[in-house]
Amino acid sequence: MEKQISKAVISRLPRYYRYLGELLEEGVERISSNELSQRMRVTASQIRQDLNNFGGFGQQGYGYNVKYLYTEIAKILGIDRQHNLIIIGAGNLGQAIANYANFEKRGFVIKGMFDINPRLIGLVVRGIEIRGVDDLERFIVENQISIAALTIPKTKAPEIADRVIKAGVKGIWNFAHVDLNVPDGVVVENVHLSESLMRLSYRVCSMQDKGNEEKRPS
């Protein structure tokens, strides 16, 4: 039976990957969990527990081989292979995603962009021509698209999600502010920018309120 890995552990893996990439760029060959914890501000025991879910990778008295660990985490995250991706919704957000070159370094190749706005159809963003949604399904099949990013209004998202799923897409990166009902075998990663900003607001206000309380004379 396959071991179930918690979402909290999975959510930390990209951060490990990023820090290990920085260590590689600095020419660091090995690092202990204590040294990594100081950089990442995560306890050494947390790092060991997280990595032990996948076999550990460390050696007693040696620590972690940075290049090996970096490669293994890439395999775990599935970014050691190519993922063909389309963006549906070619407005400001969709174009910003298309212009972010780092995705390709991680194996995410943007193959196409789609929109219903006739003023956008035919425009080229970073070498990708914006298409109408009429040939969406054919494009998905012909280009073996596995992931669709939805940067469209929430009213349109469920219908478009159904279309891309029926055409064979297995992952949806959902920027539309709506929860999608998808069948088993399809995964959704929701990105709520306003919710993230509200969480930041809460933390800023809490910090300010705490500071004000400390300044009050007793």
C-alpha positions in Angstrom: 0.0 0.0 0.0 1.4 3.4 -1.0 2.2 5.7 1.8 0.0 8.8 2.1 2.1 12.0 2.3 0.4 14.9 4.0 -0.4 18.1 2.1 1.8 20.1 4.5 4.9 18.0 3.6 4.2 18.3 -0.1 3.7 22.1 0.2 7.2 22.4 1.7 8.9 20.4 -1.0 9.1 23.3 -3.6 10.7 25.4 -0.9 13.4 22.8 -0.3 13.9 22.6 -4.0 14.4 26.4 -4.3 16.9 26.5 -1.5 18.8 23.5 -2.8 19.0 25.2 -6.2 20.5 28.3 -4.6 23.1 26.1 -2.8 24.0 24.4 -6.1 24.5 27.9 -7.6 26.8 28.7 -4.7 28.9 25.5 -5.3 27.8 23.8 -2.1 28.2 20.0 -2.4 26.8 18.9 0.9 24.8 20.3 3.8 23.6 19.1 7.1 20.0 19.3 8.3 21.1 21.9 10.9 22.7 24.1 8.3 19.7 23.8 6.0 17.4 24.6 8.9 19.3 27.9 9.6 18.8 29.0 5.9 15.2 27.9 5.7 14.0 28.8 9.2 12.5 25.3 9.6 13.7 23.1 12.4 16.2 20.4 11.5 13.9 17.7 12.9 11.1 19.0 10.6 13.5 18.7 7.6 14.5 15.2 8.6 10.9 14.1 9.2 9.8 15.5 5.8 12.6 13.9 3.8 12.2 10.6 5.7 8.7 10.3 4.1 10.6 9.7 0.8 13.5 7.6 2.1 15.6 10.1 4.0 18.5 10.8 1.5 20.9 11.8 4.3 23.9 9.9 5.8 24.9 10.0 9.4 27.8 12.3 9.9 27.7 13.5 6.3 24.4 15.3 5.8 22.8 15.6 2.4 24.4 15.6 -1.1 22.9 18.8 -2.4 22.9 17.8 -6.1 21.4 14.4 -5.4 18.7 15.7 -3.1 17.9 18.5 -5.6 17.4 15.8 -8.3 15.4 13.5 -6.2 13.0 16.2 -5.0 12.5 17.2 -8.7 11.5 13.6 -9.4 9.1 13.6 -6.4 7.5 16.8 -7.6 7.4 15.5 -11.2 9.3 18.4 -12.6 12.0 16.2 -14.0 9.7 15.7 -17.0 7.9 18.0 -19.4 4.3 19.1 -18.8 2.5 20.7 -21.7 0.3 23.5 -20.5 -2.3 25.9 -22.0 -3.7 29.2 -20.6 -7.3 29.9 -21.0 -8.0 33.6 -20.5 -5.4 35.9 -22.2 -6.1 39.0 -20.2 -3.5 40.7 -18.0 -3.1 37.7 -15.6 -2.9 35.1 -18.4 -0.3 37.2 -20.3 1.7 37.7 -17.1 1.8 33.9 -16.6 2.8 33.4 -20.3 5.6 35.9 -19.9 7.1 34.2 -16.8 10.1 32.3 -18.3 10.9 30.4 -15.2 8.1 27.9 -15.8 9.9 26.4 -18.7 13.0 25.8 -16.5 10.8 23.7 -14.3 9.4 21.7 -17.2 6.2 23.5 -17.7 6.0 24.4 -21.4 3.2 26.7 -22.5 1.9 25.4 -25.8 -1.1 27.6 -26.3 -3.3 30.5 -25.1 -7.0 30.9 -25.6 -9.6 33.6 -25.3 -13.1 34.6 -26.4 -12.3 38.3 -26.9 -12.0 38.9 -30.7 -9.6 41.8 -29.9 -7.1 39.4 -28.3 -7.4 36.5 -30.8 -4.4 36.6 -33.1 -2.1 38.6 -30.8 1.2 36.9 -30.0 2.5 36.7 -26.5 6.1 35.4 -26.1 5.8 33.6 -29.4 2.4 32.1 -28.6 -0.6 33.1 -30.7 -3.8 33.6 -28.8 -6.5 31.4 -30.3 -10.3 31.3 -30.0 -11.8 28.5 -27.9 -13.6 26.8 -30.8 -10.6 24.5 -31.5 -9.8 24.0 -27.8 -10.4 20.2 -27.7 -8.5 19.5 -30.9 -5.5 21.5 -29.7 -5.4 19.6 -26.4 -5.4 16.2 -28.1 -2.9 17.2 -30.8 -0.4 18.8 -28.4 -0.8 16.3 -25.5 -1.8 19.0 -23.0 -1.8 17.8 -19.4 -2.4 21.0 -17.5 -4.8 24.0 -18.1 -4.5 27.3 -16.4 -7.9 29.0 -16.0 -7.5 32.8 -15.8 -11.2 33.5 -16.7 -14.3 34.8 -14.9 -15.8 32.4 -12.5 -19.1 32.2 -14.5 -17.2 30.6 -17.4 -14.8 28.4 -15.4 -17.1 25.3 -14.8 -18.0 25.0 -18.5 -14.4 25.4 -19.7 -13.2 23.0 -17.0 -15.6 20.3 -18.3 -14.4 20.8 -21.8 -10.7 20.5 -21.1 -11.3 17.5 -18.8 -13.3 15.7 -21.5 -10.4 16.4 -23.9 -7.9 14.7 -21.6 -6.4 17.4 -19.3 -5.5 15.9 -15.9 -4.6 19.0 -13.9 -6.3 22.4 -13.6 -4.5 25.5 -12.2 -7.5 27.4 -11.2 -7.3 31.2 -10.8 -11.1 31.6 -11.2 -12.7 32.4 -7.9 -15.0 29.3 -8.0 -14.7 25.8 -6.7 -14.7 23.2 -9.5 -16.3 19.8 -9.3 -13.9 17.4 -11.1 -14.0 13.6 -11.6 -11.5 11.2 -9.9 -8.2 11.2 -11.8 -8.3 15.0 -12.3 -6.6 17.4 -9.8 -7.2 21.1 -9.2 -4.8 23.6 -7.6 -6.8 26.7 -6.6 -5.0 30.0 -6.5 -7.0 32.7 -4.8 -5.0 35.9 -5.0 -7.5 37.9 -2.9 -7.5 35.3 -0.1 -3.7 35.4 0.0 -3.9 39.2 0.3 -6.5 38.9 3.1 -4.2 36.5 5.0 -1.4 39.1 4.6 -3.7 41.8 5.8 -4.6 39.8 8.9 -1.0 39.3 9.8 -0.1 42.9 9.2 -3.0 44.2 11.3 -2.3 41.6 14.1 1.3 42.8 14.2 0.3 46.4 14.3 -2.3 45.8 17.0 0.2 43.9 19.1 2.7 46.8 18.7 0.0 49.3 19.8 -0.8 47.3 22.9 2.9 47.1 23.9 3.1 50.9 23.5 0.2 51.6 25.8 1.1 52.7 29.3 0.3 50.1 31.9 
